[in-house]
Amino acid sequence: MLVGERMSRPVISVTAETPIHDALALFKKEHIRRAPVIKDDKLVGIISQTDLLNASPSPVSSLSIWEMNYLLSKVTVKQVMTRKVLTITEDTPIEEAARLMADNKIGGLPVVREGKVIGMITETDLFKVFLELMGAREKGVRVTAQLKNRPGELARITRAIADLGGNFIAFGQFAGEDPTTKLVTFKVAGLKKPEVKNAVLKITRELWDIR
């Protein structure tokens, strides 16, 4: 799966000269938390909802509402935006986008093609991918088990379920307690819970959860 398949589009952007109260209103209307800042069709920064809120007057300010509105009208996006922006391309694997976002503690990346922003990939987009990968919206028997980290273990699990006529809805593999083990979580349709449990226990006694 590539970024281009799951990025948000069309791009909702702001300009560097946009007043911050206009940007906040846009964020609220479009239900977004960040937007690329565009000038002359080029990416010049990125602005987040947190940036905008931090630039707004405090609710306990002694200023009058008219004074606050006047001050807000003078503060523009370019004064609070982040200028050094990490970007990504549409042909980047989705897991690489997730790694970049996690490593840099950011909630979204502009997707660029030939210097132009064509989309945004955000934490919400990644959450949706995770829901699909784990079959969260489909019914089935969900299993978490610990396997030995050696060739053929996954094949034994899939073969045992297939031999019973089960159909995998989702399958994920994760790091175990140490390098010698792997944790697998999968969801199966077409079988009852006791059938799945018996099949898994024939392969491993480390059955952590089944529901």
N, C-alpha and C positions, 0 to 999 in steps of 0.2 A: 504494500500500500504506500502510495506516494503523497506528499503534501498537497499537490494539485488536486487530488481526488477529494480531500476533506477540508480544504481551506474555506474560509468565509468570503463570499463575494456577493454583490459588487462591493468595492472598497468604500467605506465611509471615512472620509478624511477631513482635515481642517487645514487652514492656512496659518502661516506664522503670525499674521496680523489679526486673526480672529480674537475678539475679546474673550476672556476666560468665562464670563457668565454666559456668552453665546455657546461656547464649547460645552459647558455643563448642561445647558438646555438640550443641545444636540445629543449628548450622551444619554440623557434621561429619555428622550423621545425614541432613540434607536436601540435602547437597552444594551449599550456597549460600555466597556470599561477602559478602552484605550483606542487610539486612532493615530495613523501616520500623519505627519505634517508635511504638506506638499507645497512647493514653490516652483513655478515654471515647469510643471510636470516632473520635478525631481524631488526625491525624498530628502528632507533637511532635518528631520527629527521625529520623535514620537512623544505623544502626550498621554498620560494616564489619568483616570478619575482621581487617584490619590494626589497627583501633581496639582490638579485643579482645586481640589478641596483644601490642600495645604496652602494654596495661594489666596484663598478666600478669607475675609475678615472673621475674627473669632465672634461667636454668638454673644460673648460677654463684653464686646467692645463698647466703649463709651460714645462711639460715633453714632450720629443719627442715621436713619435709613437712607436719607438723601445723600449724606456724605459718603456712606458705604457704596451706594450705587455709582456715585461719581468716581470714586477710587477704582472700583471694579472695571468701569468702562475704560480706564487708562491702562489696565494690565492686560497684556495680550499673551497668546500662546507661546510666542518666541522667548518670552522672559522666564518661562517655567518648564519648557519642554526639555527632554533629553536629546542632546545633539549627536552623541555617538550611538548609532543604532545598529544592532545585530540584525542581519537579514538572512533570508533563506530562499532557495529556488523551488519551483514547483515540482522538479524531478528528484527532490531530496526524499529519502525514506522517512516515513512518519516517525519512526523511533529515534532518528537522528534529531528531528525537531524537538521531540520530547526531552532528549538528552541535553540539548543546548539550553532549553528553557529551565530545566532543573538545575543544571550546573551554574547558570547565571542568575538564578532566582528571579526570572521574569515570567510574566503571564501571557505573552504573545509575541509573535515575530511577523514583520511585514514579508510578504512573498513578492520577489521581484523578478522581472523578465526584461532583459536589455535596459536595465536602469530604471524601469517604471514599476510602480507598485500595482500588482494585479490581484492581490488578496491578502488576507491575514489568517495566520494559523494561531489559535488561542488555546488556553487551557480547557475551555469549554468544548472545543472541537476534539481535543484529546480525550476528555471524559467520555464523549459520545463513542469514540473508537473503542475505549476500554469496555464500555457497556456491551458493545457488539462482540468483542473478543471473548468476553466472559458469559455471553448468552443471557444477560441480565433480564431481558424482556421476554424470554422464552421459558416454558415450563419443562422440567426434567429433573432427574436425580443428580444432585451436585455432590462431588466427591473431592476431598483433599487427602492426599496420601504422600508418604515419604518413600522414595525409591533409592536404590543404590545407584550411584553415578557411574554407570558402566554401559557399554554398547548393548543394545537389545532390550533394555528394560522397558522403554516406551512401547516398543513393538509388542511385547508380551501383554501389556495393558490393552492396547488397541485391538489386538487379536482376540483376547478373551471377551471383550465387549462385542466385537463383530460376530464372533461365533455364536453368541446368544441372540443375535438379531438386533442389537442396540445400535443407535445412530448418535454419533457425537455432535452435539450442538456447539460446544466450545471446548478448548483445550489450551491450558497455559502451563508453562514450566518456569519454576523460580529457583533461586538459590536455596540450598538446604542448610542445615545447622552447621555443616562443615563441608569441605571440598569432596568428601566421599559420598555425599547424598544430594538428591534433588527433590524438590517439592513440586508435585503436580496437582493442579486443580482442573477438573473437567466436569462437564454436564452432559448427561445422556438421556435421550428420549427413546421410548419404545420398550423400556424395561421397568420392572418394579424395583423398589429399594432393596429388598432381600436378595434379588438376583444379582444386582450390581455389587452389593456388599460381599456376597460369597465369591464372586469372580475376582474381586480385588484382593480379598484375604488369601486367596490361593497364590498370589504373587508377592504380597507384602503384608506383614503384620502391623506395619506402621500406618494404620488408617486413622487419620487425625479427625476427620469429620465427614459425615454423610447425612444428607437431608433431602 
